[in-house]
Amino acid sequence: MTGQEEIEALARTCRDIARHLPDSCGPMVVIPLYASLPPAQQLRVFQPAPKGCRKVILATNIAETSVTISGIKFVIDTGMVKAKRFNPGETFQTRTRFHIIKVLLLCFSFSANINLVSL
């Protein structure tokens, strides 16, 4: 995901969905990960999930590629990145969302030995 706002919105949605899942699905803990999160909260991603609980980590693209978290089974990638873009007609740069190339996603998934689901 590309930023804190998107992660926090999706975390709220995931937590709401988790409250409405049938008991047979088991509990789900949702953990955000982005740069401005306090360090103590960032470290939660490395703690094991409680027994019988699914751990869902919502991370920015930078966090996703900067840390290794053991036990990850699936990565769902939106295929979006934020990058600086200079418009010659204007005098400033903007941060714009772009779709990344699917080949890069596949390379990442092979190198990390995980299952990749691209949206």
Buried (B, 14 or more C-beta within 10 A) or exposed (E): BBBBEBBBEBBEEBEEEBEEEEEEEEEBBBBBBBEEBEEEEBEBBEEEBEEEEBBBBBBBBBBBEEEEBEEBEEBEBBEBBBEEEEEEEEEEEEEEEEEBEEEEBEEBBEEBEEEBEEE
